[in-house]
Amino acid sequence: EQYHIAQLKDQHRLVYFPDMVQSEILCFKQGAYDVCATPGAAAGQYAVTPAPEPHTNHIFHTSFADPMAPSDALPRKSVVCASVLVIMPETEARQS
């Protein structure tokens, strides 16, 4: 799916990082989900649903040619790495 912003609104926040160097990265948290045990299901089965605030599930980002960059500036490099992190509440340790 592709999303776009048709018109900027007052609640939109644009951020520009003009002084980044190659050793720096930007990380975007793109999504929040509720994980709940499924009633009546076997142990270890969970239901996963998007968080109730839909705006937390989309992060718009882009790049553009900087007219102030030196003519011999190195081209931009982009690496995308998607990952999932699930944080579950701590439970009592099983006793053997």
Salt bridges, closest charged atoms under 4 A:
none
